[in-house]
Amino acid sequence: MGTIRRAHAVQPLTAIQSEYSMMWRNPEEELLPTLEELGIGFVPFSPLGKGFLTGTIDKNATFVESDFRSIVPRFKPENLEANQVLVELIKRIAAEKNATPAQIALAWVLAQKPWIVPIPGTRKLERLEENLGAVNVVLTPEELSDLNDALSKIEIAGDRYPAGSEYANRTGK
């Protein structure tokens, strides 16, 4: 957070981009409080957990070599299977809210702070339209509290990036 503070002191920052989702909540520890204190917006990438939180990826998924997920430990079959507990939670809430899992995952990010604007990646118009529908999903404060409590009890299996990779070295994770 020192880098953000130093940069903001030189030139006020408008927004910071970093990964954040139900699957990767580490920004809540230091990043989000720092951004809130300094009045800086947050633009989280991978709010759908690189597609995992859509509920369309299971242990049988395969990824072509050019797909980044093919090298990500979190997307190895054993980790995909272990992390299905998170998808099942999201699917249950989606059914209650008459929404898709992707919409629940995005609605959760949007509900965290009013200055958070997630950027889900999409290549298809129907996915874009689905993602936009997340703004119509209302999570009450009680639902959000219950959901955050449930999420805090789920341990995500698999690292975000391959050990020793450029990605892991840049993020320290």
OpenMM code with the backbone's topology and positions (N, CA, C; nanometers):
from openmm import Vec3, app, unit

residues = "MET GLY THR ILE ARG ARG ALA HIS ALA VAL GLN PRO LEU THR ALA ILE GLN SER GLU TYR SER MET MET TRP ARG ASN PRO GLU GLU GLU LEU LEU PRO THR LEU GLU GLU LEU GLY ILE GLY PHE VAL PRO PHE SER PRO LEU GLY LYS GLY PHE LEU THR GLY THR ILE ASP LYS ASN ALA THR PHE VAL GLU SER ASP PHE ARG SER ILE VAL PRO ARG PHE LYS PRO GLU ASN LEU GLU ALA ASN GLN VAL LEU VAL GLU LEU ILE LYS ARG ILE ALA ALA GLU LYS ASN ALA THR PRO ALA GLN ILE ALA LEU ALA TRP VAL LEU ALA GLN LYS PRO TRP ILE VAL PRO ILE PRO GLY THR ARG LYS LEU GLU ARG LEU GLU GLU ASN LEU GLY ALA VAL ASN VAL VAL LEU THR PRO GLU GLU LEU SER ASP LEU ASN ASP ALA LEU SER LYS ILE GLU ILE ALA GLY ASP ARG TYR PRO ALA GLY SER GLU TYR ALA ASN ARG THR GLY LYS".split()
positions = [
    Vec3(0.0814, -0.1184, 0.0000),
    Vec3(0.0000, 0.0000, 0.0000),
    Vec3(0.0863, 0.1255, 0.0000),
    Vec3(0.2130, 0.1065, 0.0338),
    Vec3(0.3050, 0.2191, 0.0319),
    Vec3(0.3215, 0.2773, -0.1068),
    Vec3(0.3241, 0.1918, -0.2074),
    Vec3(0.3390, 0.2392, -0.3454),
    Vec3(0.2187, 0.3240, -0.3860),
    Vec3(0.1002, 0.2797, -0.3501),
    Vec3(-0.0212, 0.3561, -0.3824),
    Vec3(-0.0179, 0.4909, -0.3117),
    Vec3(0.0194, 0.4907, -0.1854),
    Vec3(0.0250, 0.6158, -0.1093),
    Vec3(0.1278, 0.7132, -0.1691),
    Vec3(0.2459, 0.6612, -0.2052),
    Vec3(0.3491, 0.7477, -0.2641),
    Vec3(0.3037, 0.8039, -0.3988),
    Vec3(0.2465, 0.7181, -0.4819),
    Vec3(0.1992, 0.7638, -0.6134),
    Vec3(0.0880, 0.8665, -0.5983),
    Vec3(-0.0037, 0.8407, -0.5073),
    Vec3(-0.1178, 0.9310, -0.4850),
    Vec3(-0.0714, 1.0667, -0.4320),
    Vec3(0.0377, 1.0683, -0.3556),
    Vec3(0.0911, 1.1938, -0.3042),
    Vec3(0.1518, 1.2780, -0.4157),
    Vec3(0.2070, 1.2133, -0.5175),
    Vec3(0.2669, 1.2840, -0.6304),
    Vec3(0.1601, 1.3302, -0.7289),
    Vec3(0.0706, 1.2392, -0.7615),
    Vec3(-0.0380, 1.2680, -0.8569),
    Vec3(-0.1613, 1.1911, -0.8099),
    Vec3(-0.2684, 1.2604, -0.7711),
    Vec3(-0.3864, 1.1892, -0.7213),
    Vec3(-0.4336, 1.0819, -0.8197),
    Vec3(-0.4509, 0.9624, -0.7665),
    Vec3(-0.4958, 0.8489, -0.8464),
    Vec3(-0.6477, 0.8470, -0.8529),
    Vec3(-0.6987, 0.8076, -0.9662),
    Vec3(-0.8422, 0.7963, -0.9852),
    Vec3(-0.8904, 0.6560, -0.9550),
    Vec3(-0.8136, 0.5561, -0.9987),
    Vec3(-0.8553, 0.4171, -0.9808),
    Vec3(-0.7336, 0.3258, -0.9801),
    Vec3(-0.7522, 0.2122, -0.9150),
    Vec3(-0.6525, 0.1057, -0.9113),
    Vec3(-0.7185, -0.0199, -0.9662),
    Vec3(-0.6426, -0.0959, -1.0439),
    Vec3(-0.6939, -0.2210, -1.0992),
    Vec3(-0.6182, -0.3373, -1.0360),
    Vec3(-0.6945, -0.4364, -0.9910),
    Vec3(-0.6365, -0.5570, -0.9333),
    Vec3(-0.7423, -0.6659, -0.9393),
    Vec3(-0.7002, -0.7884, -0.9203),
    Vec3(-0.7962, -0.8995, -0.9186),
    Vec3(-0.8790, -0.8950, -0.7906),
    Vec3(-1.0083, -0.9276, -0.8027),
    Vec3(-1.0967, -0.9351, -0.6858),
    Vec3(-1.2224, -1.0101, -0.7260),
    Vec3(-1.2581, -1.1071, -0.6444),
    Vec3(-1.3797, -1.1844, -0.6675),
    Vec3(-1.4112, -1.2631, -0.5421),
    Vec3(-1.5211, -1.3369, -0.5455),
    Vec3(-1.5531, -1.4270, -0.4357),
    Vec3(-1.4415, -1.5295, -0.4165),
    Vec3(-1.3648, -1.5498, -0.5191),
    Vec3(-1.2579, -1.6494, -0.5174),
    Vec3(-1.1247, -1.5905, -0.4707),
    Vec3(-1.1078, -1.4622, -0.4828),
    Vec3(-0.9839, -1.3943, -0.4441),
    Vec3(-1.0192, -1.2665, -0.3690),
    Vec3(-1.0277, -1.2784, -0.2371),
    Vec3(-1.0741, -1.1686, -0.1523),
    Vec3(-0.9608, -1.0947, -0.0818),
    Vec3(-0.8374, -1.1258, -0.1125),
    Vec3(-0.7242, -1.0621, -0.0451),
    Vec3(-0.7256, -0.9094, -0.0494),
    Vec3(-0.7783, -0.8456, -0.1550),
    Vec3(-0.7812, -0.6997, -0.1539),
    Vec3(-0.8576, -0.6395, -0.0352),
    Vec3(-0.9435, -0.7176, 0.0271),
    Vec3(-1.0201, -0.6663, 0.1414),
    Vec3(-0.9303, -0.6357, 0.2607),
    Vec3(-0.8154, -0.7022, 0.2691),
    Vec3(-0.7281, -0.6881, 0.3852),
    Vec3(-0.6642, -0.5493, 0.3945),
    Vec3(-0.6008, -0.5052, 0.2887),
    Vec3(-0.5297, -0.3767, 0.2914),
    Vec3(-0.5683, -0.2837, 0.1775),
    Vec3(-0.5861, -0.3400, 0.0592),
    Vec3(-0.6096, -0.2562, -0.0582),
    Vec3(-0.7385, -0.1757, -0.0467),
    Vec3(-0.8503, -0.2421, -0.0211),
    Vec3(-0.9777, -0.1698, -0.0169),
    Vec3(-0.9801, -0.0625, 0.0922),
    Vec3(-0.9318, -0.0904, 0.2138),
    Vec3(-0.9296, 0.0171, 0.3136),
    Vec3(-0.8436, 0.1365, 0.2708),
    Vec3(-0.7303, 0.1092, 0.2056),
    Vec3(-0.6435, 0.2173, 0.1594),
    Vec3(-0.7123, 0.2995, 0.0515),
    Vec3(-0.7760, 0.2314, -0.0425),
    Vec3(-0.8453, 0.3037, -0.1495),
    Vec3(-0.9594, 0.3878, -0.0939),
    Vec3(-1.0328, 0.3321, 0.0003),
    Vec3(-1.1439, 0.4072, 0.0603),
    Vec3(-1.0914, 0.5309, 0.1338),
    Vec3(-0.9856, 0.5135, 0.2092),
    Vec3(-0.9262, 0.6256, 0.2837),
    Vec3(-0.8818, 0.7378, 0.1895),
    Vec3(-0.8222, 0.7010, 0.0762),
    Vec3(-0.7668, 0.7996, -0.0163),
    Vec3(-0.8667, 0.8468, -0.1227),
    Vec3(-0.9858, 0.7869, -0.1252),
    Vec3(-1.0862, 0.8268, -0.2246),
    Vec3(-1.0527, 0.7807, -0.3652),
    Vec3(-0.9931, 0.6639, -0.3759),
    Vec3(-0.9522, 0.6088, -0.5056),
    Vec3(-1.0496, 0.4972, -0.5432),
    Vec3(-1.0936, 0.4952, -0.6674),
    Vec3(-1.1831, 0.3905, -0.7151),
    Vec3(-1.1097, 0.2590, -0.7358),
    Vec3(-1.1868, 0.1538, -0.7469),
    Vec3(-1.1310, 0.0193, -0.7652),
    Vec3(-1.1967, -0.0462, -0.8849),
    Vec3(-1.1135, -0.0979, -0.9759),
    Vec3(-1.1597, -0.1630, -1.0975),
    Vec3(-1.1073, -0.3067, -1.0953),
    Vec3(-1.1819, -0.3978, -1.0314),
    Vec3(-1.1329, -0.5348, -1.0227),
    Vec3(-1.1471, -0.6122, -1.1534),
    Vec3(-1.0376, -0.6801, -1.1899),
    Vec3(-1.0448, -0.7715, -1.3026),
    Vec3(-1.0701, -0.9119, -1.2488),
    Vec3(-1.1112, -0.9996, -1.3350),
    Vec3(-1.1469, -1.1382, -1.3010),
    Vec3(-1.2522, -1.1474, -1.1905),
    Vec3(-1.3569, -1.0642, -1.1957),
    Vec3(-1.4610, -1.0737, -1.0930),
    Vec3(-1.5400, -1.2045, -1.1016),
    Vec3(-1.5223, -1.2762, -1.2122),
    Vec3(-1.5881, -1.4069, -1.2282),
    Vec3(-1.4879, -1.5207, -1.2077),
    Vec3(-1.3767, -1.4905, -1.1401),
    Vec3(-1.2781, -1.5945, -1.1115),
    Vec3(-1.2265, -1.6634, -1.2358),
    Vec3(-1.1957, -1.5823, -1.3384),
    Vec3(-1.1484, -1.6353, -1.4671),
    Vec3(-1.2483, -1.7352, -1.5261),
    Vec3(-1.3763, -1.7081, -1.5018),
    Vec3(-1.4833, -1.7913, -1.5577),
    Vec3(-1.5349, -1.8983, -1.4639),
    Vec3(-1.4594, -1.9297, -1.3591),
    Vec3(-1.4993, -2.0382, -1.2695),
    Vec3(-1.6315, -2.0096, -1.1988),
    Vec3(-1.6547, -1.8860, -1.1603),
    Vec3(-1.7738, -1.8519, -1.0828),
    Vec3(-1.9020, -1.8493, -1.1666),
    Vec3(-1.8890, -1.8724, -1.2956),
    Vec3(-2.0084, -1.8794, -1.3816),
    Vec3(-2.0806, -2.0131, -1.3652),
    Vec3(-2.0123, -2.1092, -1.3038),
    Vec3(-2.0717, -2.2410, -1.2845),
    Vec3(-2.0636, -2.3309, -1.4061),
    Vec3(-1.9858, -2.2918, -1.5039),
    Vec3(-1.9768, -2.3698, -1.6279),
    Vec3(-1.8483, -2.4520, -1.6380),
    Vec3(-1.7630, -2.4439, -1.5348),
    Vec3(-1.6350, -2.5142, -1.5374),
    Vec3(-1.6315, -2.6151, -1.4234),
    Vec3(-1.6013, -2.7404, -1.4568),
    Vec3(-1.5887, -2.8426, -1.3526),
    Vec3(-1.4578, -2.9179, -1.3717),
    Vec3(-1.4376, -3.0239, -1.2940),
    Vec3(-1.3106, -3.0977, -1.2959),
    Vec3(-1.2787, -3.1596, -1.4318),
    Vec3(-1.3773, -3.1730, -1.5182),
    Vec3(-1.3560, -3.2312, -1.6501),
    Vec3(-1.3178, -3.1277, -1.7554),
    Vec3(-1.3104, -3.0014, -1.7142),
    Vec3(-1.2780, -2.8946, -1.8095),
    Vec3(-1.1357, -2.9108, -1.8616),
    Vec3(-1.1198, -2.8806, -1.9884),
    Vec3(-0.9867, -2.8776, -2.0486),
    Vec3(-0.9692, -2.7411, -2.1139),
    Vec3(-0.8452, -2.6963, -2.1180),
    Vec3(-0.8153, -2.5649, -2.1729),
    Vec3(-0.7060, -2.5796, -2.2771),
    Vec3(-0.7254, -2.5161, -2.3910),
    Vec3(-0.6227, -2.5202, -2.4956),
    Vec3(-0.4985, -2.4476, -2.4453),
    Vec3(-0.3867, -2.4783, -2.5041),
    Vec3(-0.2588, -2.4226, -2.4597),
    Vec3(-0.2582, -2.2699, -2.4594),
    Vec3(-0.3296, -2.2091, -2.5518),
    Vec3(-0.3313, -2.0626, -2.5591),
    Vec3(-0.4211, -1.9988, -2.4529),
    Vec3(-0.5004, -2.0797, -2.3813),
    Vec3(-0.5873, -2.0299, -2.2746),
    Vec3(-0.5035, -2.0183, -2.1476),
    Vec3(-0.4956, -1.8995, -2.0916),
    Vec3(-0.4155, -1.8734, -1.9721),
    Vec3(-0.4452, -1.9735, -1.8599),
    Vec3(-0.5702, -2.0140, -1.8482),
    Vec3(-0.6084, -2.1061, -1.7408),
    Vec3(-0.5381, -2.2414, -1.7523),
    Vec3(-0.4846, -2.2730, -1.8683),
    Vec3(-0.4159, -2.4023, -1.8850),
    Vec3(-0.2907, -2.4122, -1.7985),
    Vec3(-0.2364, -2.2995, -1.7529),
    Vec3(-0.1168, -2.3014, -1.6683),
    Vec3(-0.1469, -2.2628, -1.5235),
    Vec3(-0.2689, -2.2282, -1.4937),
    Vec3(-0.3048, -2.1812, -1.3599),
    Vec3(-0.3352, -2.2997, -1.2684),
    Vec3(-0.2635, -2.3118, -1.1576),
    Vec3(-0.2876, -2.4238, -1.0661),
    Vec3(-0.4328, -2.4351, -1.0195),
    Vec3(-0.4990, -2.3242, -1.0012),
    Vec3(-0.6382, -2.3251, -0.9560),
    Vec3(-0.7298, -2.3986, -1.0541),
    Vec3(-0.6865, -2.4131, -1.1794),
    Vec3(-0.7679, -2.4776, -1.2823),
    Vec3(-0.7246, -2.6216, -1.3114),
    Vec3(-0.6434, -2.6785, -1.2247),
    Vec3(-0.6121, -2.8210, -1.2345),
    Vec3(-0.7343, -2.8990, -1.1866),
    Vec3(-0.7611, -3.0173, -1.2426),
    Vec3(-0.8833, -3.0924, -1.2090),
    Vec3(-0.9105, -3.1086, -1.0600),
    Vec3(-0.8077, -3.1413, -0.9819),
    Vec3(-0.8297, -3.1627, -0.8386),
    Vec3(-0.8712, -3.0341, -0.7671),
    Vec3(-0.8201, -2.9192, -0.8122),
    Vec3(-0.8579, -2.7916, -0.7517),
    Vec3(-0.9950, -2.7465, -0.7994),
    Vec3(-1.0246, -2.7713, -0.9257),
    Vec3(-1.1589, -2.7402, -0.9752),
    Vec3(-1.2636, -2.8183, -0.8962),
    Vec3(-1.2333, -2.9440, -0.8700),
    Vec3(-1.3274, -3.0262, -0.7936),
    Vec3(-1.3407, -2.9754, -0.6500),
    Vec3(-1.2287, -2.9444, -0.5863),
    Vec3(-1.2308, -2.8963, -0.4480),
    Vec3(-1.3054, -2.7635, -0.4352),
    Vec3(-1.2960, -2.6793, -0.5373),
    Vec3(-1.3568, -2.5463, -0.5310),
    Vec3(-1.5039, -2.5438, -0.5725),
    Vec3(-1.5587, -2.6591, -0.6088),
    Vec3(-1.6998, -2.6642, -0.6473),
    Vec3(-1.7918, -2.6223, -0.5326),
    Vec3(-1.7449, -2.6323, -0.4087),
    Vec3(-1.8263, -2.5904, -0.2952),
    Vec3(-1.8651, -2.4428, -0.3096),
    Vec3(-1.7747, -2.3629, -0.3619),
    Vec3(-1.8040, -2.2212, -0.3855),
    Vec3(-1.9088, -2.2056, -0.4950),
    Vec3(-1.8933, -2.2797, -0.6022),
    Vec3(-1.9901, -2.2722, -0.7127),
    Vec3(-2.1284, -2.3166, -0.6660),
    Vec3(-2.1337, -2.4201, -0.5845),
    Vec3(-2.2634, -2.4674, -0.5341),
    Vec3(-2.3315, -2.3606, -0.4497),
    Vec3(-2.2558, -2.2895, -0.3677),
    Vec3(-2.3116, -2.1791, -0.2894),
    Vec3(-2.3685, -2.0724, -0.3821),
    Vec3(-2.2930, -2.0345, -0.4830),
    Vec3(-2.3369, -1.9314, -0.5776),
    Vec3(-2.4608, -1.9775, -0.6542),
    Vec3(-2.4621, -2.1030, -0.6967),
    Vec3(-2.5785, -2.1555, -0.7703),
    Vec3(-2.7042, -2.1547, -0.6840),
    Vec3(-2.6896, -2.1862, -0.5557),
    Vec3(-2.8041, -2.1855, -0.4651),
    Vec3(-2.8630, -2.0446, -0.4533),
    Vec3(-2.7754, -1.9471, -0.4373),
    Vec3(-2.8217, -1.8083, -0.4277),
    Vec3(-2.8814, -1.7622, -0.5603),
    Vec3(-2.8200, -1.8023, -0.6700),
    Vec3(-2.8721, -1.7663, -0.8024),
    Vec3(-3.0140, -1.8196, -0.8202),
    Vec3(-3.0384, -1.9426, -0.7780),
    Vec3(-3.1727, -2.0007, -0.7902),
    Vec3(-3.2726, -1.9217, -0.7058),
    Vec3(-3.2314, -1.8812, -0.5855),
    Vec3(-3.3199, -1.8028, -0.4979),
    Vec3(-3.3513, -1.6658, -0.5561),
    Vec3(-3.2561, -1.6095, -0.6279),
    Vec3(-3.2699, -1.4741, -0.6824),
    Vec3(-3.3151, -1.4722, -0.8283),
    Vec3(-3.3416, -1.5898, -0.8850),
    Vec3(-3.3783, -1.5984, -1.0258),
    Vec3(-3.2739, -1.5277, -1.1135),
    Vec3(-3.1485, -1.5620, -1.0883),
    Vec3(-3.0361, -1.5015, -1.1592),
    Vec3(-2.9407, -1.6128, -1.2004),
    Vec3(-2.8388, -1.5768, -1.2737),
    Vec3(-2.7358, -1.6738, -1.3111),
    Vec3(-2.6226, -1.6663, -1.2085),
    Vec3(-2.5406, -1.7703, -1.1997),
    Vec3(-2.4247, -1.7626, -1.1102),
    Vec3(-2.3344, -1.6425, -1.1415),
    Vec3(-2.3137, -1.6144, -1.2688),
    Vec3(-2.2299, -1.4994, -1.3057),
    Vec3(-2.2897, -1.3699, -1.2514),
    Vec3(-2.4197, -1.3556, -1.2598),
    Vec3(-2.4841, -1.2344, -1.2091),
    Vec3(-2.4689, -1.2222, -1.0577),
    Vec3(-2.4755, -1.3339, -0.9869),
    Vec3(-2.4568, -1.3304, -0.8418),
    Vec3(-2.3133, -1.2905, -0.8090),
    Vec3(-2.2172, -1.3494, -0.8780),
    Vec3(-2.0766, -1.3165, -0.8529),
    Vec3(-2.0494, -1.1684, -0.8786),
    Vec3(-2.1056, -1.1145, -0.9843),
    Vec3(-2.0867, -0.9719, -1.0151),
    Vec3(-2.1646, -0.8835, -0.9184),
    Vec3(-2.2857, -0.9225, -0.8842),
    Vec3(-2.3658, -0.8445, -0.7887),
    Vec3(-2.2947, -0.8367, -0.6540),
    Vec3(-2.2305, -0.9462, -0.6153),
    Vec3(-2.1552, -0.9469, -0.4891),
    Vec3(-2.0427, -0.8432, -0.4938),
    Vec3(-1.9661, -0.8410, -0.6032),
    Vec3(-1.8580, -0.7427, -0.6150),
    Vec3(-1.9154, -0.6015, -0.6111),
    Vec3(-2.0204, -0.5781, -0.6869),
    Vec3(-2.0821, -0.4450, -0.6908),
    Vec3(-2.1346, -0.4017, -0.5541),
    Vec3(-2.1789, -0.4971, -0.4732),
    Vec3(-2.2375, -0.4660, -0.3428),
    Vec3(-2.1331, -0.4326, -0.2368),
    Vec3(-2.0067, -0.4584, -0.2639),
    Vec3(-1.9043, -0.4368, -0.1617),
    Vec3(-1.8852, -0.2890, -0.1280),
    Vec3(-1.8712, -0.2061, -0.2294),
    Vec3(-1.8506, -0.0618, -0.2123),
    Vec3(-1.9056, 0.0086, -0.3360),
    Vec3(-1.9597, 0.1281, -0.3200),
    Vec3(-2.0159, 0.1974, -0.4373),
    Vec3(-1.9105, 0.2441, -0.5369),
    Vec3(-1.7857, 0.2469, -0.4965),
    Vec3(-1.6785, 0.2938, -0.5848),
    Vec3(-1.6023, 0.1789, -0.6508),
    Vec3(-1.6625, 0.0604, -0.6503),
    Vec3(-1.6037, -0.0551, -0.7179),
    Vec3(-1.6775, -0.0792, -0.8490),
    Vec3(-1.6017, -0.0872, -0.9580),
    Vec3(-1.6590, -0.1103, -1.0903),
    Vec3(-1.5843, -0.2280, -1.1538),
    Vec3(-1.6411, -0.3491, -1.1438),
    Vec3(-1.5729, -0.4668, -1.1986),
    Vec3(-1.5709, -0.4664, -1.3511),
    Vec3(-1.4689, -0.5326, -1.4046),
    Vec3(-1.4582, -0.5455, -1.5506),
    Vec3(-1.4475, -0.6934, -1.5874),
    Vec3(-1.5615, -0.7580, -1.6018),
    Vec3(-1.5570, -0.8983, -1.6440),
    Vec3(-1.5194, -0.9079, -1.7908),
    Vec3(-1.4333, -1.0022, -1.8216),
    Vec3(-1.3974, -1.0239, -1.9611),
    Vec3(-1.5056, -1.1063, -2.0288),
    Vec3(-1.5347, -1.0732, -2.1508),
    Vec3(-1.6327, -1.1511, -2.2265),
    Vec3(-1.6025, -1.1391, -2.3750),
    Vec3(-1.6361, -1.2450, -2.4464),
    Vec3(-1.6160, -1.2451, -2.5907),
    Vec3(-1.7471, -1.2602, -2.6660),
    Vec3(-1.8564, -1.2795, -2.5919),
    Vec3(-1.9849, -1.3062, -2.6558),
    Vec3(-2.0903, -1.2069, -2.6096),
    Vec3(-2.1734, -1.1637, -2.7035),
    Vec3(-2.2777, -1.0669, -2.6732),
    Vec3(-2.3727, -1.1181, -2.5655),
    Vec3(-2.4100, -1.2459, -2.5715),
    Vec3(-2.5032, -1.2980, -2.4706),
    Vec3(-2.4418, -1.2962, -2.3305),
    Vec3(-2.3115, -1.3124, -2.3204),
    Vec3(-2.2444, -1.3045, -2.1894),
    Vec3(-2.2409, -1.1602, -2.1407),
    Vec3(-2.2187, -1.0676, -2.2318),
    Vec3(-2.2214, -0.9257, -2.1962),
    Vec3(-2.3590, -0.8882, -2.1419),
    Vec3(-2.4628, -0.9313, -2.2124),
    Vec3(-2.5992, -0.9013, -2.1674),
    Vec3(-2.6283, -0.9661, -2.0327),
    Vec3(-2.5825, -1.0893, -2.0141),
    Vec3(-2.5982, -1.1576, -1.8857),
    Vec3(-2.5269, -1.0794, -1.7752),
    Vec3(-2.4024, -1.0405, -1.8015),
    Vec3(-2.3255, -0.9660, -1.7018),
    Vec3(-2.3927, -0.8344, -1.6650),
    Vec3(-2.4462, -0.7660, -1.7634),
    Vec3(-2.5152, -0.6396, -1.7363),
    Vec3(-2.6354, -0.6597, -1.6447),
    Vec3(-2.6963, -0.7766, -1.6516),
    Vec3(-2.8105, -0.8080, -1.5662),
    Vec3(-2.7758, -0.8114, -1.4185),
    Vec3(-2.6490, -0.8166, -1.3855),
    Vec3(-2.6070, -0.8188, -1.2448),
    Vec3(-2.6474, -0.6915, -1.1716),
    Vec3(-2.6596, -0.5812, -1.2430),
    Vec3(-2.6978, -0.4560, -1.1759),
    Vec3(-2.8411, -0.4619, -1.1239),
    Vec3(-2.9202, -0.5553, -1.1738),
    Vec3(-3.0586, -0.5690, -1.1276),
    Vec3(-3.0736, -0.6689, -1.0133),
    Vec3(-2.9645, -0.7332, -0.9746),
    Vec3(-2.9676, -0.8289, -0.8642),
    Vec3(-2.9392, -0.7523, -0.7353),
    Vec3(-3.0347, -0.7571, -0.6449),
    Vec3(-3.0200, -0.6875, -0.5173),
    Vec3(-2.9864, -0.7881, -0.4081),
    Vec3(-2.8747, -0.7654, -0.3431),
    Vec3(-2.8373, -0.8439, -0.2260),
    Vec3(-2.8609, -0.7541, -0.1043),
    Vec3(-2.9542, -0.7932, -0.0193),
    Vec3(-2.9831, -0.7131, 0.0995),
    Vec3(-2.8619, -0.7150, 0.1924),
    Vec3(-2.8545, -0.6213, 0.2843),
    Vec3(-2.7426, -0.6248, 0.3802),
    Vec3(-2.7343, -0.7580, 0.4553),
    Vec3(-2.8470, -0.8152, 0.4912),
    Vec3(-2.8461, -0.9438, 0.5607),
    Vec3(-2.7955, -1.0547, 0.4686),
    Vec3(-2.8430, -1.0561, 0.3428),
    Vec3(-2.7965, -1.1568, 0.2467),
    Vec3(-2.6463, -1.1429, 0.2221),
    Vec3(-2.6014, -1.0201, 0.2095),
    Vec3(-2.4598, -0.9945, 0.1860),
    Vec3(-2.3767, -1.0402, 0.3059),
    Vec3(-2.4240, -1.0117, 0.4257),
    Vec3(-2.3544, -1.0550, 0.5465),
    Vec3(-2.3483, -1.2072, 0.5547),
    Vec3(-2.4613, -1.2727, 0.5274),
    Vec3(-2.4649, -1.4193, 0.5295),
    Vec3(-2.3719, -1.4776, 0.4234),
    Vec3(-2.3727, -1.4180, 0.3064),
    Vec3(-2.2878, -1.4649, 0.1982),
    Vec3(-2.1398, -1.4462, 0.2331),
    Vec3(-2.1043, -1.3298, 0.2852),
    Vec3(-1.9649, -1.3066, 0.3232),
    Vec3(-1.9208, -1.4019, 0.4334),
    Vec3(-2.0117, -1.4330, 0.5255),
    Vec3(-1.9809, -1.5292, 0.6313),
    Vec3(-1.9539, -1.6668, 0.5701),
    Vec3(-2.0392, -1.7078, 0.4773),
    Vec3(-2.0208, -1.8381, 0.4113),
    Vec3(-1.8907, -1.8400, 0.3318),
    Vec3(-1.8609, -1.7320, 0.2623),
    Vec3(-1.7379, -1.7243, 0.1829),
    Vec3(-1.6144, -1.7330, 0.2713),
    Vec3(-1.6200, -1.6733, 0.3880),
    Vec3(-1.5034, -1.6743, 0.4774),
    Vec3(-1.4701, -1.8149, 0.5267),
    Vec3(-1.5637, -1.9068, 0.5158),
    Vec3(-1.5422, -2.0445, 0.5610),
    Vec3(-1.4966, -2.1371, 0.4486),
    Vec3(-1.4895, -2.0859, 0.3273),
    Vec3(-1.4483, -2.1666, 0.2124),
    Vec3(-1.3019, -2.1380, 0.1816),
    Vec3(-1.2216, -2.2429, 0.1843),
    Vec3(-1.0805, -2.2287, 0.1504),
    Vec3(-1.0628, -2.2668, 0.0036),
    Vec3(-1.0106, -2.1739, -0.0740),
    Vec3(-0.9925, -2.1964, -0.2174),
    Vec3(-0.8651, -2.2778, -0.2401),
    Vec3(-0.8779, -2.3849, -0.3167),
    Vec3(-0.7650, -2.4730, -0.3484),
    Vec3(-0.6946, -2.4256, -0.4752),
    Vec3(-0.5630, -2.4298, -0.4726),
    Vec3(-0.4835, -2.3956, -0.5909),
    Vec3(-0.4408, -2.2505, -0.5920),
    Vec3(-0.3177, -2.2280, -0.6323),
    Vec3(-0.2637, -2.0929, -0.6411),
    Vec3(-0.3226, -2.0185, -0.7606),
    Vec3(-0.3198, -1.8857, -0.7517),
    Vec3(-0.3675, -1.8006, -0.8611),
    Vec3(-0.2791, -1.8118, -0.9837),
    Vec3(-0.1483, -1.8260, -0.9608),
    Vec3(-0.0514, -1.8285, -1.0699),
    Vec3(0.0502, -1.9394, -1.0454),
    Vec3(0.1130, -1.9903, -1.1506),
    Vec3(0.2159, -2.0932, -1.1321),
    Vec3(0.3324, -2.0385, -1.0502),
    Vec3(0.3822, -2.1170, -0.9565),
    Vec3(0.4955, -2.0766, -0.8735),
    Vec3(0.6145, -2.0394, -0.9617),
    Vec3(0.6795, -1.9300, -0.9277),
    Vec3(0.7984, -1.8865, -1.0007),
    Vec3(0.7703, -1.8184, -1.1329),
    Vec3(0.6437, -1.8101, -1.1734),
    Vec3(0.6107, -1.7463, -1.3008),
    Vec3(0.6206, -1.5945, -1.2888),
    Vec3(0.6266, -1.5305, -1.4023),
    Vec3(0.6277, -1.3829, -1.4067),
    Vec3(0.5068, -1.3269, -1.3322),
    Vec3(0.3920, -1.3899, -1.3483),
    Vec3(0.2699, -1.3441, -1.2830),
    Vec3(0.2821, -1.3527, -1.1313),
    Vec3(0.3303, -1.4659, -1.0827),
    Vec3(0.3472, -1.4852, -0.9380),
    Vec3(0.4511, -1.3881, -0.8822),
    Vec3(0.5582, -1.3649, -0.9569),
    Vec3(0.6626, -1.2746, -0.9105),
    Vec3(0.6126, -1.1306, -0.9048),
    Vec3(0.5292, -1.0909, -0.9997),
    Vec3(0.4759, -0.9540, -1.0011),
    Vec3(0.3793, -0.9299, -0.8859),
    Vec3(0.3000, -1.0293, -0.8544),
    Vec3(0.1963, -1.0108, -0.7526),
    Vec3(0.2397, -1.0550, -0.6149),
    Vec3(0.3468, -1.1331, -0.6082),
    Vec3(0.3892, -1.1869, -0.4801),
    Vec3(0.2982, -1.2976, -0.4311),
    Vec3(0.2099, -1.3471, -0.5173),
    Vec3(0.1136, -1.4518, -0.4787),
    Vec3(0.1158, -1.5643, -0.5787),
] * unit.nanometer
topology = app.Topology()
chain = topology.addChain("A")
for resn in residues:
    res = topology.addResidue(resn, chain)
    for name in ("N", "CA", "C"):
        topology.addAtom(name, app.Element.getBySymbol(name[0]), res)
